[in-house]
Amino acid sequence: MTVDALQALYREMAAFTKPVCNAGCEQFAGNPYRCCERRYCELARTFAREKYGVMLIETGHPLLPFMGEAGCVVEPHLRPICALHACPVSYGRGLGVEAMRRYFSLRHSILTEAAAQNRMPTFE
């Protein structure tokens, strides 16, 4: 399977934000799945179907349909809202200066490529 530019950018963003997410955040300290919510799974399901023609397979998790043993099983390009999210960026604490530059540069590249491919996420 060939990975296109958009998929590669989303994977890069997921790798970049993984340590940020693993560190947790104050906003969702009591939630074992951090900021994951079923509504974001449903957005991913719709996006994957509408933009890629992919039907996502549920894991059987009682709360989050795509949560596996080691986290979400959906590829980052099929869950753009989640892949682009980082609690410190969204809730104002931010990251270090260089990390913020990298985050927003990568986000800009993703959204530019997504627009070119007609695969822009809807931020709802």
N, C-alpha and C positions, 0 to 999 in steps of 0.2 A: 504494500500500500504506500503510495507516494504522499508525503506530507507537504502540503502547500505552505506558502508564506504565512497565511493567517493562522493556520494550525501551529506552525513553529513559534510564532509570536505569542500565542496563548500559552503554549507549553513553557516558554521562557518566563512569562508573567507568573504562571503557577509555581515554577521553581523559585522565582524571586520572592513571592509572598509566602511560600510554605513556612520558612522559619519565623516569619512575622506571626502567622496564624498559630503555629505550634507554641509560641510564647504566650498565647492567650491575650485577653484584653479585659480591662475592668468592666466594660459594658456588659459582657456576657459571662462573668466569672463563675456563676453558678450553673451554667448550662454545659453539660458534658459534650455537646456538639457545637459549642461556641455559638457563632451567629447563624448556623444552618437552621433553616425552617422549611417546613413542607411546601410553603408557597413558592420558594425558590426552586424546589425540585419540580414543581408543576410548570414554572416558567422555563426551566431547562427542557422538560419534556416537550413543550410546545415549540420552543426554538429549534430543537434538534429535528423535530418532525417537519416543521415549516421551511426551515432554511437548508437542511441537509437531507431530508427524506429518511431520517433515521428514527426508528422506534426504539426507545430506551427500554431496557429490561430491568425490572424491579428486583431488588435483592431479598425482599421479604422482611426487611427491617420494619418494626411496628410503627415507627414515627416518621422516618425519612426514607422514601422509596428507593433511593439510590445509594444509601449508606452501607458500605461493606465493612469488613473487619478492620481494614487499615484506612478507612475514610471513604470519601465519595468515589464511586466507580466510573463516573461519567468523565469522558475526556474534556479537558479545559475548553476547547473550542465549541463544545456542545452545551456548555454551562457558562456563558459569558458574564452574566451578572455576578456569579460566584468567583469566577477567575479574575475579574477586575476589582473585586472588593478586598480591602484591607481595613480592618477596624480602626487602626491608628490614623489612617488617612480620612476615612469617612466620619469619624467622631472627634476630629480636631486635634488630637495629640500629635499626630504626624510622626514622621520618621526622621532620621538624620538628614542634613542638607543634601548630601550626595545621593542618599537612598531616595529622597523625594524627587530629585531631578531624574534619576533613573526610572522611577515608577511612572512619572508623568510623561517622560519621553516614550517609554514602552507603551503606555496607554494610548498616547497620540498615534503611534505607529499602528497599533491594533485597530483603532477606530478608523484610521485612514484606509487601511487595507480592507476592513469590513465594509466600508462604504463602497469601495471599488468592486468588491465581490457581491454587493447587494445582500450582505449578511450582518447588517447592523443590529445590535441587540436593542430591545425596548427596555428602558429602565423604569419599570413599574413596580 
